[in-house]
Amino acid sequence: MTAQLDASPLMPANPAPDGVTPVSHTASDAQTRAPAAASPVGVFDSGLGGLSVLRAVRAQLPGESLIYVADSAYAPYGERDDDFIADRTLAIGEWLVAQGAKVLVVACNTATAQSIALVRERLPIPLVGVEPGVKPAASQSITRVAGVLATQVTLRSARFQDLLERYAGDCRFLCQPGHGLVQAIERCDVGSPELRKLLESYLQPMLDAGADTLVLGCTHYPFLDATIREIVGDRLTLIDTSVAVARQLERVLDQNGLRASGGADAAPLPRFCFTGDGAHLQQVASTLLQIEAPVERVNIPSRRTATLVAHVA
């Protein structure tokens, strides 16, 4: 991942950590809304993958209140067209602003790739987005061959191609769409024989080609870490940038005077919201994050989903 995208006149002078996309807004935007430090941080993904980012944020910033939105009614985004993804990302961002969010973390590689520029223009709060870790993979690979697992939408995006052009250098990247992986994780399947067989079909060609590094190019995929390691052992170094995203969020909060003043004991449990089936959200939060919290269903309409509803009716 990289962080030199979407620069604006208010971009911080110091570069952001690899794996994040810092986005700043004009002074007039900030003055219009001026959220308080006690306000929550909004974290958004098409489904459950962004929980890997939420996990890192809670570890890095235990005093922050969090609202997590899973757009489960329309997941996975990797099978949607670009306009649909941008439409949903903007609608959910606006909804989170209405809920009082002070910063938005777009914890979805596909949504970042397709819509971060549009959302930057429309929302009055800072954004942090995620992108596949091409730069750190290229710097770490010894064999100069690296694999990338990501959604088809992410791999075909101009942003991803730009990352390759800028940072791949002499490193050869083997790009594999992770068809079926998001759906498996959404079912809370992170280690079944069927999933393992699917992962093997994606990873073995990379190993055969000499890859020594694997970019997890979707925020869902860190939940497959244990199964991937069972398959590849120590032959692949895994690049998961959720910790870098949490550190960049910390930096953005501090630069904007938005860091919560209370300690970890003062922060409530995350508020979990979903637009479709919430059973899996609660199960994953409990099983993988050890968080026992209620989930609430929310209705977040948008231009494209209104069209879908009208078509069905």
C-alpha positions as CSV (number, residue, x, y, z in Angstrom):
1,M,0.0,0.0,0.0
2,T,1.0,3.6,-0.3
3,A,0.0,6.9,1.1
4,Q,1.0,9.5,-1.5
5,L,-2.4,9.6,-3.1
6,D,-5.1,12.3,-3.1
7,A,-2.7,15.0,-1.9
8,S,-4.3,18.4,-1.2
9,P,-2.9,21.8,0.0
10,L,-3.6,20.7,3.6
11,M,-1.8,17.4,3.3
12,P,0.7,16.9,6.2
13,A,4.4,17.5,5.4
14,N,5.5,14.1,6.7
15,P,4.6,11.1,4.5
16,A,2.0,8.7,5.8
17,P,2.8,5.1,6.6
18,D,2.6,2.5,3.8
19,G,-0.8,1.1,3.5
20,V,-3.0,4.2,4.0
21,T,-4.4,6.9,1.9
22,P,-4.5,10.1,3.9
23,V,-7.1,12.6,2.7
24,S,-7.5,16.2,3.9
25,H,-10.1,18.8,3.3
26,T,-10.2,22.6,3.0
27,A,-10.2,24.8,6.0
28,S,-13.8,25.9,5.2
29,D,-14.9,22.3,5.3
30,A,-13.4,21.8,8.8
31,Q,-14.9,25.1,10.1
32,T,-18.3,24.1,8.8
33,R,-18.5,21.0,10.9
34,A,-15.6,21.0,13.5
35,P,-16.4,17.7,15.2
36,A,-15.4,17.3,18.8
37,A,-12.6,15.0,20.0
38,A,-15.2,13.0,22.0
39,S,-17.0,12.1,18.7
40,P,-16.7,8.6,17.3
41,V,-14.5,7.4,14.5
42,G,-16.5,5.8,11.6
43,V,-15.1,2.6,10.1
44,F,-16.8,1.2,7.0
45,D,-16.5,-1.9,4.9
46,S,-18.8,-3.7,2.5
47,G,-18.9,-6.5,5.0
48,L,-16.9,-8.0,7.8
49,G,-13.4,-7.5,6.5
50,G,-13.0,-4.1,8.0
51,L,-13.2,-5.7,11.4
52,S,-9.5,-6.5,10.9
53,V,-8.8,-2.8,10.7
54,L,-11.1,-2.1,13.7
55,R,-9.1,-4.6,15.7
56,A,-5.9,-2.8,14.9
57,V,-7.5,0.6,15.7
58,R,-8.7,-0.6,19.1
59,A,-5.2,-1.8,19.9
60,Q,-3.6,1.4,18.8
61,L,-6.2,3.8,20.0
62,P,-8.1,2.1,22.9
63,G,-9.7,5.4,24.1
64,E,-11.5,6.1,20.8
65,S,-15.3,5.5,20.4
66,L,-16.0,3.6,17.2
67,I,-18.9,3.1,14.8
68,Y,-18.5,0.2,12.4
69,V,-20.8,-0.1,9.4
70,A,-21.0,-3.3,7.3
71,D,-22.9,-2.8,4.1
72,S,-23.8,-6.5,4.2
73,A,-27.0,-6.0,2.1
74,Y,-24.8,-5.3,-0.9
75,A,-21.6,-7.2,-0.2
76,P,-19.2,-8.2,-1.7
77,Y,-18.2,-5.0,-3.5
78,G,-15.7,-7.0,-5.6
79,E,-18.6,-8.1,-7.8
80,R,-20.2,-4.6,-8.2
81,D,-19.6,-2.0,-10.9
82,D,-17.5,1.1,-10.1
83,D,-20.5,3.5,-10.0
84,F,-22.4,1.3,-7.5
85,I,-19.3,1.1,-5.2
86,A,-18.9,4.9,-5.3
87,D,-22.6,5.4,-4.7
88,R,-22.6,3.2,-1.6
89,T,-19.4,4.5,-0.2
90,L,-20.6,8.1,-0.4
91,A,-24.0,7.3,1.1
92,I,-22.5,5.5,4.1
93,G,-19.9,8.2,4.6
94,E,-22.7,10.8,4.7
95,W,-24.6,8.6,7.1
96,L,-21.6,8.3,9.4
97,V,-21.2,12.1,9.3
98,A,-24.8,12.5,10.4
99,Q,-24.1,10.1,13.3
100,G,-21.3,12.5,14.4
101,A,-18.2,10.7,13.1
102,K,-15.1,12.9,13.3
103,V,-13.0,10.8,10.9
104,L,-13.9,8.2,8.3
105,V,-11.8,5.0,7.8
106,V,-12.7,3.4,4.5
107,A,-11.6,-0.1,5.6
108,C,-12.2,-1.6,2.2
109,N,-9.6,-1.8,-0.6
110,T,-12.2,-2.0,-3.3
111,A,-14.1,1.1,-2.0
112,T,-10.9,3.0,-1.6
113,A,-9.8,2.1,-5.1
114,Q,-13.0,3.2,-6.8
115,S,-14.4,6.1,-4.7
116,I,-11.9,7.9,-2.4
117,A,-11.7,10.9,-4.7
118,L,-15.4,11.4,-4.8
119,V,-15.9,10.9,-1.1
120,R,-13.1,13.3,-0.4
121,E,-14.9,16.0,-2.3
122,R,-18.2,15.5,-0.6
123,L,-17.5,14.9,3.1
124,P,-16.4,17.5,5.6
125,I,-14.3,15.2,7.7
126,P,-10.8,13.7,7.2
127,L,-10.6,10.2,5.5
128,V,-8.1,7.4,5.8
129,G,-8.3,4.7,3.1
130,V,-6.5,1.4,2.5
131,E,-4.7,0.1,-0.6
132,P,-2.8,-3.1,-1.4
133,G,0.8,-3.2,0.1
134,V,2.7,-3.1,-3.2
135,K,5.4,-0.7,-1.9
136,P,6.3,-2.7,1.3
137,A,6.2,-6.0,-0.7
138,A,8.6,-4.7,-3.3
139,S,11.0,-3.5,-0.6
140,Q,10.9,-6.7,1.3
141,S,11.0,-9.4,-1.4
142,I,14.3,-11.1,-1.8
143,T,13.4,-13.3,-4.8
144,R,11.8,-10.2,-6.5
145,V,8.6,-12.2,-7.0
146,A,5.5,-11.3,-4.9
147,G,1.9,-12.4,-4.9
148,V,-1.2,-10.3,-4.5
149,L,-4.6,-11.6,-3.4
150,A,-7.3,-9.0,-3.9
151,T,-10.7,-8.6,-5.4
152,Q,-11.1,-8.3,-9.2
153,V,-12.3,-4.7,-8.8
154,T,-9.2,-3.7,-6.9
155,L,-6.8,-5.4,-9.3
156,R,-8.4,-3.8,-12.3
157,S,-8.5,-0.3,-10.7
158,A,-6.4,2.6,-12.0
159,R,-5.1,3.1,-8.4
160,F,-3.7,-0.4,-8.2
161,Q,-2.1,-0.1,-11.6
162,D,-0.6,3.2,-10.5
163,L,0.8,1.5,-7.4
164,L,2.5,-1.1,-9.6
165,E,3.9,1.5,-11.9
166,R,5.3,3.6,-9.1
167,Y,6.6,1.0,-6.6
168,A,7.0,-2.5,-8.2
169,G,10.4,-1.6,-9.8
170,D,12.1,-4.9,-10.7
171,C,9.7,-6.9,-8.5
172,R,7.3,-9.2,-10.4
173,F,3.8,-9.1,-9.0
174,L,1.5,-12.2,-9.5
175,C,-2.0,-10.8,-9.2
176,Q,-4.7,-13.3,-8.2
177,P,-8.4,-12.4,-7.8
178,G,-9.6,-14.0,-4.5
179,H,-12.9,-15.3,-5.9
180,G,-14.9,-16.8,-3.1
181,L,-12.8,-15.7,-0.2
182,V,-14.9,-12.8,0.9
183,Q,-18.0,-14.9,0.8
184,A,-16.4,-17.6,2.9
185,I,-15.3,-15.1,5.6
186,E,-18.7,-13.6,5.6
187,R,-20.0,-17.1,6.4
188,C,-17.4,-17.2,9.2
189,D,-15.5,-19.9,7.4
190,V,-11.8,-19.3,7.9
191,G,-10.5,-22.8,7.8
192,S,-12.8,-25.4,6.3
193,P,-11.4,-28.1,3.9
194,E,-13.2,-26.4,1.0
195,L,-11.7,-23.0,1.8
196,R,-8.2,-24.5,2.3
197,K,-8.5,-26.2,-1.1
198,L,-9.5,-22.9,-2.7
199,L,-6.6,-21.0,-1.1
200,E,-4.2,-23.7,-2.2
201,S,-5.3,-23.2,-5.8
202,Y,-4.4,-19.5,-5.5
203,L,-1.2,-19.8,-3.5
204,Q,0.6,-22.8,-5.1
205,P,1.2,-21.1,-8.4
206,M,2.8,-18.2,-6.6
207,L,5.1,-20.6,-4.7
208,D,5.9,-22.4,-7.9
209,A,6.9,-19.1,-9.5
210,G,9.2,-18.3,-6.7
211,A,7.2,-15.8,-4.7
212,D,8.4,-15.1,-1.2
213,T,5.9,-12.3,-0.3
214,L,2.1,-12.2,-0.3
215,V,0.1,-9.0,-0.2
216,L,-3.3,-9.4,1.5
217,G,-5.1,-6.9,-0.7
218,C,-8.5,-7.1,0.9
219,T,-9.3,-6.3,4.6
220,H,-11.2,-9.6,4.8
221,Y,-8.1,-11.6,4.2
222,P,-6.2,-11.1,7.5
223,F,-8.8,-13.4,9.0
224,L,-7.3,-16.2,6.8
225,D,-3.8,-15.6,8.2
226,A,-3.7,-18.9,10.2
227,T,-4.9,-21.0,7.3
228,I,-2.6,-19.4,4.8
229,R,0.3,-20.0,7.1
230,E,-0.7,-23.7,7.4
231,I,-0.4,-23.9,3.6
232,V,2.7,-21.9,2.9
233,G,4.6,-22.2,6.2
234,D,7.4,-19.6,6.2
235,R,7.8,-19.5,2.5
236,L,5.7,-16.4,2.1
237,T,5.9,-13.2,4.2
238,L,2.4,-11.8,4.6
239,I,1.8,-8.1,4.1
240,D,-1.1,-6.9,6.2
241,T,-1.3,-3.2,6.6
242,S,-4.1,-2.8,9.1
243,V,-1.6,-1.7,11.8
244,A,-0.3,1.0,9.4
245,V,-3.9,2.2,8.9
246,A,-4.4,2.5,12.7
247,R,-1.2,4.4,13.0
248,Q,-2.2,6.8,10.2
249,L,-5.5,7.3,11.9
250,E,-3.7,8.2,15.1
251,R,-1.6,10.7,13.2
252,V,-4.7,12.3,11.5
253,L,-6.5,12.6,14.9
254,D,-3.5,14.3,16.5
255,Q,-3.0,16.7,13.5
256,N,-6.6,17.8,13.7
257,G,-6.9,18.0,17.5
258,L,-9.4,15.2,17.5
259,R,-7.8,12.6,19.7
260,A,-10.1,11.4,22.5
261,S,-8.9,12.6,25.9
262,G,-10.2,9.6,27.9
263,G,-8.3,6.3,28.4
264,A,-9.2,2.8,27.3
265,D,-11.6,2.5,30.3
266,A,-13.6,5.5,29.1
267,A,-14.3,4.2,25.6
268,P,-17.6,2.2,25.1
269,L,-17.8,-0.9,23.1
270,P,-17.9,-0.3,19.3
271,R,-21.3,0.4,17.9
272,F,-21.9,-2.3,15.2
273,C,-24.3,-1.5,12.4
274,F,-25.3,-3.5,9.4
275,T,-27.5,-3.0,6.4
276,G,-28.4,-6.7,5.8
277,D,-27.8,-9.8,7.8
278,G,-26.2,-9.0,11.2
279,A,-25.9,-12.5,12.6
280,H,-22.4,-13.0,11.0
281,L,-21.2,-9.6,12.1
282,Q,-22.0,-10.4,15.8
283,Q,-20.5,-13.9,15.4
284,V,-17.3,-12.7,13.9
285,A,-16.9,-9.9,16.4
286,S,-17.4,-12.4,19.2
287,T,-15.2,-15.2,17.7
288,L,-12.3,-13.3,16.1
289,L,-12.3,-10.1,18.1
290,Q,-13.6,-11.3,21.5
291,I,-16.1,-8.5,21.5
292,E,-19.6,-9.2,22.9
293,A,-21.7,-6.3,21.7
294,P,-25.2,-5.9,20.2
295,V,-25.6,-5.1,16.5
296,E,-28.2,-2.9,15.0
297,R,-29.7,-2.9,11.5
298,V,-29.7,0.5,9.8
299,N,-31.2,1.7,6.5
300,I,-28.8,3.7,4.4
301,P,-30.5,4.5,1.0
302,S,-28.5,5.6,-2.0
303,R,-29.2,6.4,-5.6
304,R,-28.3,3.0,-7.0
305,T,-30.0,1.0,-4.3
306,A,-33.2,3.0,-4.8
307,T,-33.0,2.0,-8.4
308,L,-32.6,-1.6,-7.4
309,V,-35.6,-1.5,-5.1
310,A,-37.8,0.2,-7.7
311,H,-36.7,-2.4,-10.3
312,V,-37.6,-5.3,-7.9
313,A,-41.0,-3.7,-7.0
